[in-house]
């Protein structure tokens, strides 16, 4: 008697459907929650099968979760219920089936919306990648033509005694500088799209990270900028297995950013190399404008421009390239920053 009252208490108050089936899956009992969920009275259902009254299109499966669409009595749309049906054994034979059905309509519709949103975002990203790749390739030829024409112009100027060479050469040098900058941007765009579109293997080789960064600074930065950069390490040599091309993109971009966003009259860039058991940490520290705490998670996004750097030139590519290259090396990128005091970008490289 106590068990019957307890069962009645549970079935009368549960939001789920509790169904007891005969062996032919006709309904022997269904909980009162069917009225709230599907609009039916108990007497309309008992003795009938699911497919006959709820227009269920798939056969019920035993001992396996299943999502089915049930027709509401007074509504045109169907309700999604997740069912789990278990056999009830008597003398080692199936005597009945017990089913629990739960309303998952909101969950499944949200899941569908998320899947559609992800599909749309994927299509947008693919189209963006195609556009960037196409535009970058199209820019290559005009840039090559401009570069070639500048070389010829420089040659003609040297041959003409009537031209004021210092003034003209100064402007040609400016054009060369901006041309090189454009070429670097195009090459970085192409490199990023290539790494995204291909799961290419990364070739590793042994290298001394101290020598590598020293050479990079010497080859990529002017005498003025080099004087602002200090490398600090307790070791004389630090060997790691890595990829020179990816490391070049990482540290060139980090050091360029550190110089660009530092105070011009007080620029101090520190490259700190620390050796651990399993990794080598390389930190690039500046005394620049810093990063807004609300933007820390966004600064690595492609084309993102921080609100604190809007007055400076750039496309928002540098840090996204750093993140992509670090990912390909299984390296970790972390950022610590204080507004108006500077930022520290740490790259944790596996040995």
Phi, psi and omega in degrees: 000316179297321179296320180296319179293321180294317179297317180296320179298317181293309185292331180282342186243352180282146176278339180279163173269128173249123186233135174249123184253149165285174182297333178270011179068019167283150188276119179270324179208146173218140184289154183301343181296349178297331178296315181290319185281316190235359172084006183260149171276158183299319185294340180282346189249318186303132180093349181257169178258156182306313185293335182283324186254329183254003179057039177287128189268345181248148176291148179290137179254144182261137176062027180214123180302143186210135177254123184233152178264123182251136179279127176283148183296320188246009181232153181280325182282155180264157180250134180272123178238138176263125185245148171223117185244130181238142178284146174254119185264143174223117185056044177066016176236150179290121181255324180209175171231136177250127181239139172243124181238130184239141178289114178238023185299312181295316181299313183291324178292321176296320178298318179295318178297319179296318179298319178293321179294319178295321178296317180294318179296322178296318179296319179297316180295322178294318179294322178297318180296318179297317181296315180297314180298315181296314180296320180295316178296320180294330180285337184301314183294311177301321179295321177295320179295316179299317180298316179297319180294324178295320178298317179294320180298318178299321180294315180296324180296319180296332182275341184261114183285348184271350182272138176286094189300315184302316181294313181294317181296326178297318179289323177297321178297321177298317179297318178300317181298313180290327177295316177298322179296316178298318179298319179296318179298314180298315181297322180290322176298314180295321179296317180297315181293327178293317180292329180285326186272345182231136173269066186280147178287143179260123179275125181254148175214158181284134179208154175271112186295331178294310179297320181300311182291323177299315179295320179299315180296319181294321185274335190252350185231153182287168178301320180297313181292322181298328181291343182266354187252128178237132176259131179236130177200139180284340181265159175275323177224146178222106183268137174222160172263114184205189182243121186297322183294314180292320177298322179300313179297320182297304189279333175295316180293318181295317181289321176301315179297318181300319178290315184298319187263007176271164178289123187307322184274350183226033183290121175224113181251127179242128175251108184255126180248120181237134185257125175249185181291317185246352185212165174239124179263125176243115182251134175249113186246136177233174176241044188269209188286340181080171182243133176301130181306329180288346184252002185302323181279348184260339189295342179269358179285144181297131178070010179281133179241120181295147180296338182273356181236018185296335181279348181262150180287153178153164182247359182074033182256330190307307184288330176293325176293318177303314181295316180298313182293320178297320179298320180292337179263005185058034179260156180252137179247127176232152183230131170236132185210146174230128183302131178068006177241337176128177182226153174230118176257120181250129175252116178263105185262132174293145180290000000 
